[in-house]
Amino acid sequence: MIDLYYWTTPNGHKITIFLEETGLPYKIFPINIGKGEQFQPHFLKVSPNNRIPAILDHEPMGGGAPISVFETGAILFYLGEKTGQFLPTEPHKRYDVMQWLFWQMGGLGPMAGQNNHFRNYAVEKLPYAIKRYEDETNRLYGVMNKRLADRPFLGGDYSIADMASYPWIVPWERQGQNLSDFPHLKRWFETIEARPAVKRAYAKAKEINPNPGIRTPEERAILFGQTAAVVR
């Protein structure tokens, strides 16, 4: 059994997609980040960065005590190794997948996240910041589109690299992008969107959090006003 500490964000969706794809038994423990539940001591034990998602595996590879993992790239790598699925073992294919996983972690996720923040959540609308992150998101979409021009998925076959990137393309309209400008990316997106496991993962999100978004000053202060003091 995998304990999944989760909230309905792109990073959270990455892990539910993998778990639904593989059929691993898991239990969701919702961590409502708008209410500050990410600062609770029991959660910080598995995710010291006070960010979702994190997992606790009660049956780790090789046995022994439960293993906790935080950071989505590390979680996907761990689960890929545990199951032997969606992470190739042949070196050329394996590192093709790994480089695109890290590309998402270091590029697409952070840049699209800042894009979303300055476009949709920042109280003060700063044209420079909005254009900066819209343009960089657009560039990254172009990188994906070029990569997908001659292969169905980022690593060739469907893999953890695709599961990591897909949730960050879902809100393309909120990011100020037009998916039709990127035909290969659009084809990839629609292919993943149609997968039954992906549909199940997003259905679970709606059950847990039917009305996503940041709606109150209190939520804004919790999410965007963090300093070192909050985790002491």
Secondary structure, 3 states (H helix, E strand, C coil): CEEEEECCCHHHHHHHHHHHHHCCCEEEEECCCCCCHHHCHHHHCCCCCCCCCEEEECCCCCCCCCEEEECHHHHHHHHHHHHCCCCCCCHHHHHHHHHHHHHHHHHHHHHHHHHHHHHHHCCCCCHHHHHHHHHHHHHHHHHHHHHHHHCCECCECCCHHHHHHHHHHCCCCCCCCCHHHCHHHHHHHHHHHCCHHHHHHHHHHHHHCCCCCCCCHHHHHHHHCCCHHHHC
